[in-house]
C-alpha cells in the first residue's frame, strides 16, 4: 500500500487519467474529488462491494444475510 500525505487543494494521479483531489479536511472527515473519464466507474468501497455482490445480495432480508454469514464460517 502506498501511503501519501496531501493538503487541501493538493491532488494525486492514478494512472494517466484519474485525479483525486483533497477538497476539505474537518476532524476525521476528508472530502475528496475524483476526476475520471466517463468509462471509469468510481464508487465508495461499501457501494462497490454491493454492486459486485449483485442484485440478489441487495434484496435479501437482513435476517437472512446474518444466517448466511454464520453458515459460511
C-alpha positions in Angstrom: 0.0 0.0 0.0 1.3 3.4 -1.0 0.7 6.0 1.8 0.7 9.7 0.9 0.1 12.9 2.7 -1.8 15.7 0.9 -3.1 19.1 2.0 -6.4 20.7 1.0 -6.2 21.5 -2.7 -3.5 19.0 -3.5 -4.1 16.1 -5.8 -2.7 12.7 -6.7 -2.7 10.9 -10.0 -4.0 7.3 -10.5 -2.7 6.2 -13.9 -2.8 8.9 -16.6 -6.4 10.0 -16.5 -7.7 9.8 -12.9 -7.1 12.7 -10.5 -8.0 12.5 -6.8 -8.1 16.0 -5.1 -8.4 16.7 -1.3 -11.2 19.2 -1.1 -11.7 19.6 2.6 -10.5 18.2 5.9 -12.6 18.6 9.1 -11.6 16.5 12.1 -11.7 12.9 10.9 -13.6 13.6 7.7 -11.9 14.1 4.4 -13.8 15.3 1.3 -12.2 14.0 -1.9 -13.0 15.0 -5.5 -12.4 12.4 -8.2 -11.9 13.4 -11.9 -12.1 10.3 -14.2 -13.2 9.5 -17.7 -16.9 8.6 -18.1 -15.9 5.0 -18.8 -14.2 4.7 -15.4 -16.5 3.6 -12.6 -15.8 5.4 -9.3 -17.6 4.1 -6.1 -17.1 4.3 -2.4 -15.8 0.9 -1.2 -19.1 -0.2 0.5 -21.1 0.7 -2.6 -18.6 -1.2 -4.8 -19.0 -4.3 -2.7 -22.8 -4.2 -3.0 -22.5 -3.7 -6.8 -20.1 -6.7 -7.1 -22.4 -8.8 -4.9 -25.2 -8.4 -7.5 -28.9 -7.8 -7.1 -29.7 -10.9 -5.1 -27.5 -9.8 -2.2 -29.1 -6.4 -2.1 -32.6 -7.8 -1.8 -32.2 -10.4 0.9 -33.7 -9.5 4.2 -31.1 -8.6 6.9 -32.0 -11.7 9.0 -31.1 -13.9 6.0 -27.8 -12.1 5.5 -26.8 -12.9 9.1 -27.8 -16.5 8.7 -25.6 -16.8 5.6 -22.6 -15.4 7.5 -23.0 -18.0 10.2 -23.3 -20.8 7.8 -20.2 -19.9 5.8 -17.8 -19.9 8.7 
